[in-house]
Amino acid sequence: MQSNHSSDPKRVDKVVRYKPPAQGTPGAPGEDPTTDYMNVLGMIFSMCGLMMRLKWCAWVALYCSCISFANARVNDDTKQMLSSFMLSISAVVMSYLQNPQPMTPPWSSI
């Protein structure tokens, strides 16, 4: 047993124990801003879809809200996320209630 220990190539004086970074420091593992960015983008696209009656904006808003919901953590603000999700759904519903024609993508008219 003693001979095994002496043949160990590790340098005991160079071993440093891993310490995770503090929560407040930038780049900490719990600080992924994807959820917040997608939440804000979803709200912006929802408003564009509602105000300008653009169906593709409403669909992009719904897509962003789904990404935000999928990347959410347990301790994230659920009220804001739910309101963004409902706003995007209402944008899709209202854009199709005003004009039930199928959506034509903006790049198809070129």
N, C-alpha and C positions, 0 to 999 in steps of 0.2 A: 504494500500500500504506500509506503514511504517512497519507493522508487518511482511510482506513478506520479506522485506529486512533484518530484524533482524534474521529471521530463516534461512538465507542463510548459508550453511555450509562452503563456501569458505573462505579461509584466504586471505584477500586482500593484506597483506604484503608479502605473499609467491608467488603471481602470477607473472610470468616472461614472458614477450612477446617473441615469437619465432623470431629469426633472422637467415635467411639462411646463411650458411658458404660462405665465399668469393670465387670467381672463382679460384683463384690461389692455394687454399689449397687442399691437397690430400683428396680424398673422397667427393669432392663437387659433387652435383647432375648432373652437366653437363659434367663430366669427365669420361664417360664410354669408356674404351679402347677396347671394343669388335670390333668395326669397324676397328680400326687400326690393331689389331692382325689378323683379318680375311683377311684384305687387303694384309698384308705381307705374310700370309700363302698362299693366292691365287696366289701371284706372284711367290713364291718359288715352289709351286706345278705345276704352268704353265711352269716354266723353266725346271723342272724335266720331265714333260710330253713332252715338245718339244725336249729336248736334248737326253733323254733316250728312247723316243718313248714308254712311258708307258701310256696306255689309262686310267688306273684308276687314275693316278696322274692328268691327264687333267680333268677328271670328278670331282675329289675332288677340284681342282682349281676353276672350275665353281661353285661348291656348296659354297665354301668359298666366292667367289665374290658375289654370291646372298645374302648370310648372311650379308656381309659387306654393300651391297646396301640397304638391308632391315633395318639395324640398323643405317643408316646414319642420320645425322641431316641436317638441311637446310644449316648451315654455314660450313659444312665439305668441304674438297677439292674435288670438283667434277671431276677435270681433272685427278687426281691420281686414283680415283675410276673407272672412265670410262676407263682409260688405263689398269687397272688391269682386268676389266671385258672383254675388247676386247682381252687382252692377253690370258685369259683363254678360250675364245671362239675360238681363233685361235689355241690354243693347242689342243682342241678337234677336230677341223676340220682337222688340219694337221696330227694328229695321225690316223684319219680314212682315209685320202687321201693316206697315205703311206701304210696302211694295212687295207683294208675294211672288214676284217674278224670280226665277233662279238668278243667282249671283253671276255676274260677268266679271272675270278678273281684270284688273286695270291694265295688264300687259296684253290682253287679247285685242284691244282696239288699235294697236300699233300696226 
